[in-house]
Amino acid sequence: MNTLAPRMQRASGESRVAFAVRDGETRLTDLYQRDPCRILFPDPEPGEPPQAVLVTTSGGIAGGDVLKMAVEVGPSAHAVVATQAAEKIYRAALSSEPCTIAVDLAVGEGAILDWLPQETIVFEGSRLKRRTVAEVAAGGSLLACEMVVLGRAASGERFTGGLLLDAWSVRRGGKLLWTDTLRVEGETPLGAGFGTANALATVIGVWDAPQPRFETARGLLEAADKVRAGVTLVNGVMVARLLGEATEVRAATIAFLTGFRGQRLPRVWHI
């Protein structure tokens, strides 16, 4: 008699999208997608660059799932990439492997990428390892945002057990400029500055001349209320943080990015 527990089915999804300048306009030049990863291409507003919207068709990510996403914007091209909705990380058995997400962003010389995914909701008992690596060529510009929500507060849930390992690296011309890792294992780290907060948004910016952008960001964040916020420059990389209750952090992040970019976020953020 076979007494082994049945092996659970796990997702292994991948998406890759690339843009380049063709005939004087930014155009899609490469597309690959494997379930549960999909990419949609909504019509941008007049005068705005092409948009790509990443979708996880499974409706969420479970323990042991592996997702890989890559975005490339060629020299002098400009693209905006977002996600269709908040990403949900489901509760996982202690014996299961964490789900893993790998994101690779490549920005060519003179290119512009706005990487604007919506928040990742980490359910109680979930286990997530995510790593985002951005390679920005000289003259290229990157504006990137990541928001993490610990637990489903609207359902009375707190994040008291599980794993979140969220790592970022930014390279410029092959040189490492900034790296950062957030690790939460078990109870939300009150002593690490979270207090009663259950959400953290990080906005990262890379430009040839970051100081004016830094001053703009500081002015916008000084006007933010209901959240704790700040911004700094590290090796020419702008890093802004917004910390607080999830709905208030989302609202403050939308207001900050809208003011900073001088235009509305992609429509999927407002649905």
C-alpha positions as CSV (number, residue, x, y, z in Angstrom):
1,M,0.0,0.0,0.0
2,N,1.3,3.4,-0.9
3,T,1.1,5.6,2.2
4,L,2.9,8.6,0.7
5,A,0.9,11.8,0.6
6,P,0.0,12.9,-2.9
7,R,2.3,15.4,-4.5
8,M,0.6,18.8,-4.8
9,Q,0.5,20.4,-8.3
10,R,2.6,23.5,-8.4
11,A,2.7,26.4,-10.9
12,S,5.7,27.2,-13.0
13,G,4.9,30.4,-14.9
14,E,7.0,32.8,-16.9
15,S,6.6,36.0,-18.9
16,R,8.9,38.1,-20.9
17,V,8.2,41.3,-22.8
18,A,10.5,43.6,-24.7
19,F,10.1,47.0,-26.3
20,A,12.3,48.8,-28.8
21,V,12.1,51.9,-31.0
22,R,11.0,51.0,-34.5
23,D,10.2,53.7,-37.1
24,G,10.5,56.4,-34.5
25,E,8.0,54.8,-32.1
26,T,8.3,52.4,-29.1
27,R,6.9,49.0,-30.2
28,L,6.6,45.6,-28.8
29,T,9.5,43.4,-30.1
30,D,9.4,40.2,-28.0
31,L,6.7,38.4,-26.1
32,Y,6.7,35.1,-24.2
33,Q,4.2,33.8,-21.7
34,R,3.6,30.5,-19.9
35,D,0.7,29.8,-17.6
36,P,-0.2,31.2,-15.1
37,C,1.6,34.3,-16.4
38,R,-0.1,36.4,-19.0
39,I,0.5,39.9,-20.4
40,L,-2.2,42.3,-21.7
41,F,-1.7,45.4,-23.8
42,P,-4.4,48.0,-23.1
43,D,-4.6,51.0,-25.3
44,P,-2.6,53.9,-23.6
45,E,-4.1,57.4,-23.3
46,P,-3.2,59.7,-26.2
47,G,0.4,60.8,-26.0
48,E,1.4,58.2,-23.4
49,P,3.9,55.3,-24.0
50,P,2.9,51.7,-24.6
51,Q,1.6,49.8,-21.6
52,A,1.9,46.1,-20.6
53,V,-0.2,44.7,-17.8
54,L,0.9,41.5,-16.1
55,V,-1.7,39.0,-15.0
56,T,-1.5,35.8,-12.9
57,T,-4.4,33.7,-14.2
58,S,-4.4,31.4,-11.2
59,G,-5.8,34.2,-9.0
60,G,-2.9,33.9,-6.5
61,I,0.3,32.2,-5.7
62,A,0.7,29.1,-3.4
63,G,3.6,27.5,-1.7
64,G,6.0,25.9,-4.1
65,D,4.9,28.0,-7.1
66,V,7.7,29.5,-9.2
67,L,7.1,32.7,-11.3
68,K,9.6,34.5,-13.5
69,M,9.0,37.9,-15.1
70,A,11.3,39.9,-17.3
71,V,10.9,43.3,-18.8
72,E,13.3,44.9,-21.3
73,V,13.1,48.4,-22.7
74,G,15.6,49.0,-25.5
75,P,17.6,52.2,-26.2
76,S,15.5,55.4,-26.3
77,A,12.3,53.4,-25.9
78,H,9.7,54.2,-23.2
79,A,7.2,51.8,-21.6
80,V,4.9,51.5,-18.6
81,V,4.4,48.1,-17.0
82,A,1.8,47.4,-14.2
83,T,-0.1,44.4,-12.8
84,Q,-3.9,43.9,-13.3
85,A,-4.6,43.6,-9.6
86,A,-3.1,43.0,-6.2
87,E,-1.1,39.8,-6.1
88,K,-2.3,37.3,-3.4
89,I,0.2,35.0,-1.6
90,Y,-1.8,32.2,-0.1
91,R,-1.2,30.3,3.2
92,A,1.3,27.5,2.8
93,A,2.0,24.4,4.8
94,L,5.1,24.6,7.0
95,S,6.5,21.5,5.1
96,S,6.0,23.1,1.7
97,E,8.7,25.1,-0.2
98,P,8.1,28.9,-0.3
99,C,6.7,30.3,-3.5
100,T,9.4,32.2,-5.4
101,I,9.1,35.2,-7.8
102,A,12.0,36.5,-9.8
103,V,11.7,39.8,-11.6
104,D,14.4,41.1,-14.1
105,L,14.2,44.7,-15.4
106,A,16.5,45.9,-18.1
107,V,16.6,49.5,-19.2
108,G,18.7,50.5,-22.2
109,E,20.6,53.7,-23.0
110,G,18.3,56.6,-23.0
111,A,15.3,54.4,-22.3
112,I,12.6,54.9,-19.7
113,L,10.7,52.3,-17.7
114,D,7.9,52.9,-15.2
115,W,7.6,49.6,-13.3
116,L,4.3,50.0,-11.4
117,P,2.9,46.7,-10.0
118,Q,0.0,46.9,-7.5
119,E,0.4,45.6,-4.0
120,T,1.4,42.1,-2.9
121,I,-0.9,40.8,-0.1
122,V,1.0,38.3,2.0
123,F,-1.6,36.1,3.8
124,E,-1.1,34.8,7.3
125,G,1.0,31.7,7.1
126,S,2.2,32.3,3.6
127,R,5.8,31.9,2.5
128,L,7.3,34.1,-0.2
129,K,10.8,34.7,-1.6
130,R,10.9,37.4,-4.2
131,R,14.0,39.0,-5.9
132,T,13.9,42.0,-8.2
133,V,17.0,42.9,-10.2
134,A,17.2,46.1,-12.3
135,E,19.9,46.8,-14.8
136,V,19.9,50.4,-16.0
137,A,22.2,51.5,-18.7
138,A,23.9,54.9,-18.7
139,G,21.3,57.5,-19.7
140,G,18.4,55.2,-18.9
141,S,15.7,56.0,-16.4
142,L,13.8,53.8,-14.0
143,L,10.9,54.5,-11.7
144,A,9.8,51.4,-9.8
145,C,7.3,50.8,-7.0
146,E,6.7,47.8,-4.8
147,M,4.1,47.6,-2.0
148,V,3.7,44.8,0.5
149,V,0.7,44.2,2.7
150,L,1.2,41.9,5.7
151,G,-2.1,40.0,6.4
152,R,-5.7,40.8,5.5
153,A,-6.6,43.4,8.0
154,A,-10.1,43.9,6.6
155,S,-10.8,40.2,7.5
156,G,-9.3,40.7,11.0
157,E,-6.1,38.8,10.0
158,R,-2.6,39.7,11.2
159,F,0.7,38.3,9.9
160,T,1.9,36.3,12.9
161,G,3.4,33.3,11.1
162,G,5.0,32.8,7.7
163,L,7.9,34.1,5.7
164,L,8.5,37.2,3.5
165,L,11.9,37.6,2.0
166,D,11.8,40.5,-0.5
167,A,15.1,41.6,-2.1
168,W,16.0,44.3,-4.5
169,S,19.2,45.1,-6.5
170,V,19.9,48.0,-8.8
171,R,22.8,48.1,-11.2
172,R,24.0,50.9,-13.4
173,G,26.4,49.9,-16.2
174,G,27.1,46.6,-14.5
175,K,28.0,48.3,-11.2
176,L,25.9,47.5,-8.1
177,L,24.5,50.8,-6.8
178,W,21.9,49.7,-4.3
179,T,20.6,46.5,-2.7
180,D,18.1,45.9,0.0
181,T,16.3,43.0,1.6
182,L,13.2,42.9,3.8
183,R,12.8,39.7,5.9
184,V,9.8,39.1,8.0
185,E,9.5,35.7,9.6
186,G,6.7,35.1,12.1
187,E,5.3,38.2,13.9
188,T,5.5,41.6,12.1
189,P,8.7,43.2,13.4
190,L,7.4,45.9,15.7
191,G,10.9,46.7,16.9
192,A,12.1,47.2,13.3
193,G,10.0,50.3,12.9
194,F,6.7,48.8,11.7
195,G,4.8,49.7,14.9
196,T,1.2,49.0,14.1
197,A,1.7,49.3,10.4
198,N,0.8,46.4,8.1
199,A,1.9,47.8,4.8
200,L,5.1,49.2,3.2
201,A,5.6,50.8,-0.1
202,T,9.0,51.4,-1.7
203,V,9.6,53.7,-4.6
204,I,12.9,53.6,-6.4
205,G,14.2,56.0,-9.0
206,V,17.3,55.9,-11.2
207,W,18.3,58.9,-13.4
208,D,21.4,60.7,-14.6
209,A,20.5,63.7,-12.6
210,P,18.7,62.5,-9.5
211,Q,18.9,65.6,-7.2
212,P,16.0,67.5,-8.8
213,R,13.8,64.4,-8.7
214,F,14.8,63.8,-5.0
215,E,13.7,67.4,-4.1
216,T,10.4,66.9,-5.9
217,A,9.8,63.6,-4.0
218,R,10.7,65.2,-0.7
219,G,8.2,67.9,-1.2
220,L,5.4,65.5,-2.1
221,L,6.1,63.2,0.9
222,E,6.2,66.1,3.3
223,A,2.6,66.8,2.4
224,A,1.6,63.1,2.9
225,D,-0.6,62.5,6.0
226,K,-1.8,59.3,7.7
227,V,1.4,57.5,6.8
228,R,5.0,57.7,7.8
229,A,7.1,58.6,4.8
230,G,10.7,59.6,3.8
231,V,13.1,59.7,0.9
232,T,16.9,59.5,0.5
233,L,19.6,59.2,-2.1
234,V,21.9,56.2,-2.0
235,N,24.7,56.2,-4.7
236,G,22.5,58.3,-6.9
237,V,19.4,56.0,-6.4
238,M,16.3,57.6,-5.0
239,V,14.6,55.4,-2.4
240,A,11.3,56.5,-0.9
241,R,9.3,54.6,1.8
242,L,5.7,54.9,2.9
243,L,4.6,53.0,6.0
244,G,1.2,52.6,7.6
245,E,-2.2,50.9,7.3
246,A,-2.7,49.2,4.0
247,T,-5.5,51.4,2.5
248,E,-3.8,54.6,3.6
249,V,-0.5,53.5,2.2
250,R,-2.1,52.6,-1.1
251,A,-3.9,56.0,-1.3
252,A,-0.7,57.8,-0.3
253,T,1.4,55.9,-2.9
254,I,-1.1,56.6,-5.6
255,A,-1.1,60.3,-4.7
256,F,2.7,60.4,-4.6
257,L,3.3,58.6,-7.9
258,T,0.6,60.7,-9.6
259,G,2.2,63.9,-8.5
260,F,5.7,62.7,-9.1
261,R,5.0,61.5,-12.7
262,G,2.6,64.4,-13.4
263,Q,0.0,62.0,-14.8
264,R,-2.5,59.3,-13.6
265,L,-1.3,55.8,-12.9
266,P,-2.4,53.2,-15.4
267,R,-6.2,52.5,-15.4
268,V,-5.8,49.1,-13.7
269,W,-4.9,51.0,-10.5
270,H,-8.2,52.7,-10.5
271,I,-10.6,49.8,-11.3
